[in-house]
Amino acid sequence: MKLLKGRVLIKPIPYDGMSPGGIWIPPEQNDTFTQTHRGEGFVVLTGGGVENVQEGDRVLYGKHDGVPTALNLEDRDHLMMNEEDILAVVG
């Protein structure tokens, strides 16, 4: 697969019940928390012209950013987004 200019393919990290600060959120409140939670994932592929992230980077993005893309890469769902939709590179 070859991504076009400025596009990034992200493998989201599934929400495991913990807040970003390490606090466990009870199951009855998980839906409320995940609706306001920013997305987090790993960069799988980058297109030409992408300058600020590279494959393998752990990134944060807005909850409504990206287009869900079902690919046969490790049988997982991915998100395709523009590089400018990425909020931060973590660690």
N, C-alpha and C positions, 0 to 999 in steps of 0.2 A: 504494500500500500504506500502511496505517495501523497502526502498532504500538500495542499496548495498554500500559497503565501499567507503567512501570519496565523495559520491554524495550528491548534495543539490538541492531541488526543490524550484524555485523562482517564485513568482507572480509579474510580471513587473508592474511598475507604469506607466500608460499611459501618454504620452507627452501632456501637456495642453497649449502649446504655450508660456510658460515662460522659460527663460534660467535658469540655476542653480543659477545665481546671482539675479534673480527676475526681469529681463528685459523682456518685452513682445516682441516677435519676430513676425513681420507681416506675414500673411498667405502665401504671395508669397515667403518668405524666410524660411518658416518652413521646407520644404523638405531638403534644404541645411544644416540647423542646425541639424536636426535629424539624418542625415547621418554621422555626426561627433560626435554626442552626446554619451557619455557613458550611459549604461543602469543603471537603478535604480529600485529596487524592494524590496519585503519582502520575507524572508525565510519562506517557508511553512512546509517543511519536511527536515530532515537530516538523512543521513545514518550512519552506524557504523563507528567509527574512525574519525568523523568530530569533530575538537577540537576548532576552532576559531570562529564559528558562531553557533547560536542556533535559534530555531523557534521563529519568530516574529521580528528578527533583520532586520533593513533596511540596504541594502547593495548596493554598486556600482560594476559594472562589465563592461568589454569591450563590445563594440557594436557587435562584432562577436562571443562572447562567448555563450555557452549554445546551447542546442538542443531544438527547439520549441516542446512542448508536449501538445497536446489537451487532457485534462482530464475533467471529469465531476465533478470537485471540484468547486463549485460556478459558473459553466458554464463560466470559463475564461481560456484563454491560459496561459500556464506556460512555464518556461524554466528549463531544467535539466542540471546541469553542475557539474564539479569537484570543490571541495572546493578551490583549488589553483587558479581557474579562478576568484574568488572574489577579487576585488581590495581593498575594505575598508568596514568597518562597520560604518554607519552614526549614530551619536548620540546614 
